[in-house]
Amino acid sequence: MFLLIVLRFCFTIFAFVVTNKGAGEVVPERGYKEYKLGDYSNWLQKRVNNIKNWNNIRSCLIDSKVCKSLADQNVNENVHQFYSNNLSPIQSGCCKPPTSCNFTYVSPIKWTNPSNTTSFTDSDSTAWNNNENDLCYNCQSCNGGVLQNIKSQWKKVAIVNIIFLIFLVIVYTIGCCAFRNNRMDNSYPRYKGYP
């Protein structure tokens, strides 16, 4: 049980250290935040930047139709209504181009390049594609949105882990006290005539 407590404690510390860094960036006049891969811990970045891992994540995002559901829910919205939406990190990072690209809104997952050039300084601007299977799934902002989602899930797991860890420590302490008291009772010899 002591080993289990130590392992849980180490995992909890690791989870808090790995998820401590990174947060969404508030965009003026938008109801959502935007996410960048570089804002998160190096350990998480390496896991998401791994091509095999990202291809699996990307296919899950496409299969779950996260962006399609966003488009279906907000199909009749104008640009101002869309900008006021509170999008999830994945919707913000993967389903639309970053605000810095200055694309023109057509629909939640359709955007046009105002300059019709490909000379962007932001790599996400060139990675954007209106195809439902592409969108911004190859963007750094999508990686950042996924990491934000992972970060919030890990924080929840770490909090539950702390509660379980406290429970284990209490049980372990009670067990140690009971074991010690039992040894002390057995170490004194009983004399005849005494209970």
N, C-alpha and C positions, 0 to 999 in steps of 0.2 A: 504494500500500500504506500509505503514511503517513496518507492521508485515511481509509482503512478503520480503521486503529488509533485515530485520533482519534474517529471516529464511534462505534466500539465502546466506547471509554473513556467518552464522554459518555453513551451509553445505559446503561452499567453504573452510573455515578454516579446517573443519573436513577432507575433501578430501585431502588437502595438508598435513595435519599431518599424516594421515593413509598411504599415498603413498610416504612419504618422505624417508622412510627407504627401503633399498634393491636395489640391482642391480646385473646384471650378472657378472660372474667372467671370465676374459679373460684367455683363455687357450693358452699356447705357440703353435705356428705352427698350429693353427686352425682358420678358418674363422668365427666361431660361439663362443658364450659365453655359459657358463654353470650356472645353477641356483640352489640355495639351499633354502629350505623352511625357515630355521632359520634366513636368512638374512632379512626377511620382518617383518613388524609390527605385534605385538602379536594379534591385532584385526583381521587382515587379516588371520593370521595363524589359529586362532580359527575357522573362517568361513570355511576354506578349510579343516581343520582336522576333521570337523564334518562329521561323516560317511554318513549321509543322503545327505548332500550337495555334498560330494566327489563322491558318487555313481551316482548322477545326472550329475555332471561334466564329470565323466569318461564315462558314457554312451553317452553323447553328443560328446565327443572326438572320441569315437569308431564309432558312427553313421556318423560323419562328414568325416571320413576316412582321417584324417590329415596325419597319418603315411603311409597309403597306397598310397596317392598322392605323398608323398616324395619318396617312393620306386619306383613308376612308373616314376617320373621325372628323377631320377638318377640311373636307372636300369643298365646302362652300364658303370658306373663310377668305376674307381679303387679307392683304399683307399686314395691316395693323392688328387684326385679330390674331393672326398667326404669331406675330412678334410678342404678343402679350401672353401667349400660352406658357404654362410651366412644363417644359419638356423634361423627360428623364435624361440622365447623362448619355445613355445609348442613343436615344432619339436625337438629342442635340449634336452629338459627335458623328453619328453615322448616317443620318437621314437628310441632312442639309449641309451645304457648304459653310465653312466658318464665315463669320461676319466680315473678317478682314479681306475676304475675296471680292467683296462688293458685287456679288451676283444679284440679279434681279429676280424677285419672287414671281413665280407663275402659279405654283401650287406647292403644298408641303414638301413634295419630293421632285418637283420640276423647277429648275432655276436656269436662267440664261446668263451668259457671260456678256456684260454690257459693252466691253471693248472688242469682243470677238478676237482677242489675241491670246496667245499662250505664253506671253512673257510675264509670268508671275514670279514674285519672290517667294511666296508661300507655296510649298510643295503640295499642300492640300488643294489649292486652286486648280492645279493641273491634274490632280488625281480625281476630282469630281467628275461624275458622269451621270446623266439623267436616266440611264438604263437601271431598271429596278434591281438587277443583280449586281450592279456596280456601286451606284450612288457614291457615298464617301467611305465605303468599307475598306478602301486601301489608304485612307487618310490617317495622319497622326492624331487628328481630333477624335476619330473613331476609337483608336487604341486608348486614348485618354479617357473617353467616355466609358469604355469597358473597364478600365482600371478603377475609375471612380465607383462603378457598380460593385466591383470586386472588393474595393476598400470598404464600402459601407456594409457589405455582407460579412467581411472578416471582422469588422468592429463588433457587429452583433454577436458573432460566434465567440469573440474574445470576452465579451461581457457575460455571456452565458457560461463560458469557461471559468471566469472568476467566481461566479456564484457556486458552480460545482466544486471548484477548488476550495472555497471556504467550507462547504459541506464536508468535503473529504478531510480537511484539516481538523474539523470538529470531531468527526467520527474517529479519526486516527488518535487524537488527543484523549478522547474518552476511552478508547481501546487500550492505549498505553497506561493510563491511570488504573484501569481495571486490572490489567496484567500485573502492574507493580503492586497493587494492593493484594492481589491473589498470592504473589510470591512472598510478600511480607507475612501474610497469614500462615502460609505453609512453612515459613522459616522458624517460627516459634513452636517448640514441642508442646503438645497438650499433656497435662498431668491428670492423673486419675482423680476423680472427684470434681473436676472443673469442666464446665460445658465447652 
